[in-house]
Amino acid sequence: MELTWSLTDTAVLTSEQKALAATRLKHRLQRGSITVVSSQYRSQHRNRETAKTRLEHLVAAAITPSKNRHKTRPTRGSVERRLTAKKQRSRTKQARRGGWD
């Protein structure tokens, strides 16, 4: 079962949602349409329902706004572990600097 849905011709989405979906689904769009294929079941009806569900999830995920990332500081422990590892690496390399005596 092959289901084709035109993103550019739909009246369900607002223009902002269409633009957001177009940018997020640009790798799936062909001439403004999205095609979903389902051949999971032997029944055409079940494949049609599966394709509809997949298309709904695909479009819903594309039009949901992304969450803003809150900046966080590294923990004291992680900073200490990083600096300890750097000091250990430095000591290892300094120990290799011996001459050919």
N, CA, C and O of each residue as an XYZ file, in Angstrom:
404
protein
N       0.844     -1.170      0.000
C       0.000      0.000      0.000
C       0.891      1.235      0.000
O       1.803      1.348      0.820
N       0.637      2.131     -0.891
C       1.395      3.375     -0.996
C       0.441      4.540     -0.782
O      -0.549      4.685     -1.498
N       0.750      5.371      0.215
C      -0.088      6.503      0.572
C       0.683      7.784      0.286
O       1.792      7.967      0.788
N       0.098      8.675     -0.521
C       0.740      9.931     -0.873
C      -0.096     11.083     -0.331
O      -1.312     11.121     -0.523
N       0.558     12.017      0.344
C      -0.123     13.161      0.949
C       0.603     14.433      0.531
O       1.820     14.538      0.679
N      -0.143     15.391      0.015
C       0.447     16.630     -0.471
C       0.538     17.642      0.666
O      -0.480     18.079      1.202
N       1.737     18.001      1.021
C       1.963     18.963      2.085
C       1.628     20.371      1.622
O       1.132     21.177      2.409
N       1.888     20.678      0.363
C       1.660     22.037     -0.135
C       0.179     22.333     -0.342
O      -0.243     23.481     -0.211
N      -0.622     21.304     -0.666
C      -2.038     21.525     -0.960
C      -2.965     21.332      0.234
O      -4.169     21.559      0.114
N      -2.441     20.924      1.366
C      -3.298     20.625      2.498
C      -3.853     21.894      3.136
O      -3.185     22.927      3.180
N      -5.089     21.795      3.633
C      -5.728     22.912      4.336
C      -5.766     22.655      5.835
O      -6.294     23.466      6.595
N      -5.211     21.535      6.257
C      -5.242     21.142      7.666
C      -4.216     21.937      8.475
O      -4.473     22.285      9.628
N      -3.067     22.222      7.884
C      -1.980     22.885      8.584
C      -1.939     24.372      8.268
O      -2.332     24.800      7.183
N      -1.457     25.155      9.231
C      -1.259     26.581      8.989
C       0.005     26.767      8.153
O       0.767     25.824      7.940
N       0.211     27.981      7.691
C       1.386     28.231      6.845
C       2.683     28.057      7.639
O       3.688     27.603      7.091
N       2.665     28.418      8.938
C       3.863     28.225      9.765
C       4.158     26.743      9.947
O       5.313     26.322      9.884
N       3.108     25.950     10.173
C       3.283     24.506     10.335
C       3.757     23.870      9.034
O       4.578     22.953      9.054
N       3.249     24.347      7.913
C       3.696     23.824      6.620
C       5.171     24.112      6.395
O       5.915     23.255      5.919
N       5.592     25.333      6.742
C       7.001     25.700      6.562
C       7.890     24.861      7.475
O       8.953     24.401      7.058
N       7.457     24.661      8.717
C       8.236     23.860      9.661
C       8.320     22.407      9.197
O       9.386     21.792      9.246
N       7.189     21.864      8.748
C       7.168     20.485      8.258
C       8.015     20.348      6.991
O       8.691     19.337      6.805
N       7.981     21.348      6.134
C       8.762     21.284      4.897
C      10.255     21.271      5.191
O      11.010     20.570      4.518
N      10.693     22.037      6.189
C      12.122     22.046      6.505
C      12.540     20.750      7.192
O      13.627     20.233      6.933
N      11.686     20.225      8.064
C      12.059     19.012      8.788
C      11.896     17.746      7.958
O      12.566     16.747      8.221
N      11.024     17.772      6.968
C      10.784     16.588      6.141
C      11.320     16.762      4.723
O      10.857     16.087      3.804
N      12.286     17.654      4.534
C      12.764     17.934      3.176
C      13.370     16.712      2.507
O      13.343     16.606      1.281
N      13.919     15.785      3.290
C      14.493     14.577      2.700
C      13.415     13.590      2.258
O      13.702     12.676      1.485
N      12.173     13.760      2.737
C      11.079     12.857      2.362
C      10.155     13.457      1.317
O       9.346     12.742      0.725
N      10.262     14.760      1.080
C       9.369     15.437      0.139
C       9.821     15.223     -1.303
O      11.007     15.303     -1.625
N       8.843     14.951     -2.153
C       9.077     14.866     -3.591
C       7.968     15.654     -4.269
O       6.809     15.240     -4.292
N       8.353     16.804     -4.824
C       7.398     17.714     -5.464
C       6.278     18.118     -4.505
O       5.119     18.222     -4.908
N       6.623     18.344     -3.245
C       5.658     18.825     -2.258
C       4.782     17.756     -1.644
O       3.844     18.079     -0.915
N       5.060     16.490     -1.917
C       4.243     15.401     -1.389
C       5.100     14.425     -0.600
O       6.287     14.240     -0.869
N       4.452     13.804      0.389
C       5.099     12.783      1.202
C       4.471     11.449      0.846
O       3.248     11.332      0.775
N       5.300     10.450      0.624
C       4.812      9.114      0.297
C       5.232      8.150      1.400
O       6.400      8.084      1.783
N       4.241      7.398      1.903
C       4.487      6.392      2.927
C       4.065      5.046      2.349
O       2.961      4.909      1.824
N       4.944      4.059      2.448
C       4.685      2.734      1.898
C       4.564      1.746      3.049
O       5.352      1.777      3.993
N       3.570      0.870      2.959
C       3.390     -0.157      3.974
C       3.028     -1.468      3.291
O       2.057     -1.543      2.539
N       3.821     -2.495      3.563
C       3.522     -3.835      3.055
C       3.753     -4.854      4.163
O       4.217     -5.971      3.932
N       3.414     -4.431      5.360
C       3.659     -5.259      6.531
C       2.683     -6.423      6.622
O       3.054     -7.515      7.052
N       1.447     -6.197      6.222
C       0.404     -7.213      6.343
C      -0.035     -7.696      4.962
O       0.286     -7.079      3.946
N      -0.759     -8.783      4.940
C      -1.274     -9.297      3.675
C      -2.542     -8.567      3.269
O      -2.894     -8.550      2.089
N      -3.227     -7.968      4.221
C      -4.485     -7.272      3.963
C      -4.214     -5.826      3.539
O      -3.437     -5.114      4.175
N      -4.867     -5.408      2.454
C      -4.696     -4.042      1.976
C      -5.258     -3.049      2.992
O      -4.696     -1.972      3.190
N      -6.354     -3.410      3.627
C      -6.975     -2.530      4.611
C      -6.035     -2.283      5.792
O      -5.879     -1.141      6.222
N      -5.413     -3.326      6.317
C      -4.493     -3.166      7.446
C      -3.252     -2.370      7.034
O      -2.739     -1.568      7.815
N      -2.777     -2.590      5.819
C      -1.639     -1.810      5.328
C      -2.005     -0.340      5.174
O      -1.186      0.536      5.448
N      -3.227     -0.068      4.739
C      -3.691      1.310      4.595
C      -3.745      1.994      5.967
O      -3.305      3.134      6.114
N      -4.279      1.300      6.953
C      -4.347      1.854      8.308
C      -2.938      2.076      8.887
O      -2.687      3.084      9.547
N      -2.053      1.155      8.643
C      -0.675      1.298      9.113
C       0.000      2.496      8.458
O       0.705      3.254      9.123
N      -0.215      2.668      7.154
C       0.376      3.796      6.436
C      -0.193      5.117      6.944
O       0.543      6.093      7.088
N      -1.495      5.157      7.215
C      -2.108      6.374      7.765
C      -1.523      6.720      9.128
O      -1.219      7.879      9.410
N      -1.371      5.715      9.957
C      -0.817      5.935     11.293
C       0.617      6.442     11.205
O       0.995      7.372     11.918
N       1.416      5.832     10.332
C       2.801      6.266     10.164
C       2.879      7.700      9.650
O       3.727      8.476     10.090
N       1.990      8.051      8.715
C       1.964      9.413      8.185
C       1.562     10.403      9.269
O       2.149     11.480      9.374
N       0.567     10.049     10.074
C       0.139     10.930     11.158
C       1.273     11.178     12.146
O       1.500     12.316     12.559
N       1.983     10.124     12.526
C       3.093     10.273     13.465
C       4.229     11.094     12.847
O       4.864     11.898     13.531
N       4.476     10.890     11.572
C       5.539     11.599     10.874
C       5.264     13.105     10.840
O       6.140     13.915     11.143
N       4.035     13.464     10.467
C       3.667     14.880     10.378
C       3.574     15.502     11.769
O       3.991     16.644     11.965
N       3.030     14.762     12.734
C       2.917     15.292     14.099
C       4.295     15.568     14.690
O       4.495     16.584     15.355
N       5.234     14.677     14.453
C       6.588     14.885     14.955
C       7.266     16.064     14.255
O       8.094     16.752     14.852
N       6.914     16.293     12.995
C       7.541     17.370     12.229
C       7.025     18.743     12.636
O       7.764     19.723     12.550
N       5.776     18.836     13.074
C       5.219     20.155     13.378
C       5.284     20.519     14.856
O       4.929     21.637     15.230
N       5.732     19.592     15.704
C       5.870     19.954     17.112
C       7.072     20.870     17.278
O       8.145     20.583     16.747
N       6.908     21.960     18.003
C       8.034     22.874     18.177
C       9.119     22.244     19.028
O       8.834     21.492     19.961
N      10.359     22.553     18.703
C      11.468     21.980     19.452
C      11.640     22.728     20.763
O      11.379     23.928     20.853
N      12.086     21.997     21.778
C      12.299     22.604     23.085
C      13.622     23.356     23.083
O      14.596     22.925     22.466
N      13.642     24.483     23.782
C      14.874     25.241     23.913
C      15.766     24.563     24.944
O      15.291     24.071     25.968
N      17.041     24.545     24.664
C      17.993     23.917     25.570
C      18.404     24.928     26.622
O      18.768     26.061     26.306
N      18.341     24.507     27.877
C      18.785     25.353     28.972
C      20.258     25.080     29.227
O      20.666     23.928     29.376
N      21.046     26.131     29.277
C      22.474     25.965     29.510
C      22.702     25.475     30.934
O      22.082     25.957     31.881
N      23.586     24.527     31.063
C      23.951     24.011     32.381
C      25.456     24.080     32.537
O      26.201     24.047     31.557
N      25.889     24.175     33.775
C      27.318     24.188     34.046
C      27.761     22.776     34.374
O      26.975     21.981     34.890
N      29.024     22.452     34.077
C      29.519     21.132     34.458
C      29.600     21.034     35.978
O      29.847     22.026     36.664
N      29.392     19.838     36.486
C      29.441     19.648     37.929
C      30.872     19.742     38.425
O      31.814     19.596     37.646
N      31.035     19.983     39.699
C      32.360     20.098     40.295
C      33.134     18.792     40.134
O      34.331     18.799     39.846
N      32.445     17.687     40.322
C      33.097     16.387     40.184
C      33.597     16.132     38.782
O      34.694     15.604     38.602
N      32.803     16.501     37.774
C      33.234     16.265     36.396
C      34.424     17.151     36.038
O      35.318     16.720     35.310
N      34.444     18.375     36.538
C      35.575     19.262     36.291
C      36.836     18.686     36.939
O      37.907     18.666     36.333
N      36.688     18.217     38.185
C      37.846     17.639     38.875
C      38.353     16.387     38.173
O      39.563     16.200     38.049
N      37.451     15.528     37.714
C      37.872     14.314     36.998
C      38.602     14.663     35.708
O      39.605     14.035     35.369
N      38.104     15.658     34.993
C      38.741     16.075     33.743
C      40.140     16.610     34.010
O      41.083     16.255     33.302
N      40.287     17.466     35.031
C      41.594     18.042     35.322
C      42.567     16.986     35.845
O      43.758     17.028     35.535
N      42.061     16.041     36.638
C      42.914     14.961     37.126
C      43.421     14.105     35.968
O      44.590     13.719     35.938
N      42.547     13.813     35.028
C      42.946     13.018     33.867
C      43.971     13.767     33.021
O      44.907     13.161     32.500
N      43.795     15.103     32.881
C      44.766     15.885     32.117
C      46.130     15.895     32.804
O      47.163     15.788     32.142
N      46.133     16.022     34.124
C      47.403     16.023     34.860
C      48.103     14.671     34.740
O      49.321     14.610     34.572
N      47.336     13.598     34.826
C      47.913     12.263     34.707
C      48.507     12.058     33.315
O      49.593     11.495     33.176
N      47.804     12.507     32.302
C      48.308     12.380     30.921
C      49.587     13.199     30.751
O      50.529     12.761     30.091
N      49.613     14.388     31.350
C      50.792     15.236     31.281
C      51.983     14.557     31.953
O      53.094     14.569     31.422
N      51.743     13.961     33.133
C      52.827     13.258     33.826
C      53.348     12.085     33.008
O      54.553     11.834     32.972
N      52.444     11.367     32.352
C      52.844     10.231     31.515
C      53.738     10.695     30.371
O      54.753     10.064     30.077
N      53.364     11.793     29.730
C      54.162     12.285     28.606
C      55.497     12.871     29.075
O      56.508     12.744     28.385
N      55.499     13.505     30.237
C      56.756     14.033     30.765
C      57.712     12.900     31.131
O      58.926     13.047     30.991
N      57.180     11.782     31.593
C      58.044     10.648     31.941
C      58.688     10.043     30.694
O      59.744      9.421     30.801
N      58.102     10.202     29.549
C      58.656      9.682     28.296
C      59.779     10.553     27.758
O      60.498     10.125     26.855
N      59.951     11.750     28.278
C      60.917     12.698     27.741
C      62.348     12.413     28.160
O      63.237     13.225     27.903
N      62.578     11.321     28.776
C      63.940     11.002     29.200
C      64.881     10.896     28.014
O      64.447     10.632     26.893
N      66.142     11.097     28.253
C      67.108     11.046     27.166
C      67.554      9.623     26.875
O      67.084      8.672     27.499
N      68.462      9.488     25.925
C      69.010      8.185     25.539
C      70.324      7.944     26.299
O      71.321      7.543     25.699
N      70.325      8.178     27.566
C      71.543      8.077     28.372
C      72.048      6.689     28.489
O      73.067      6.456     29.139
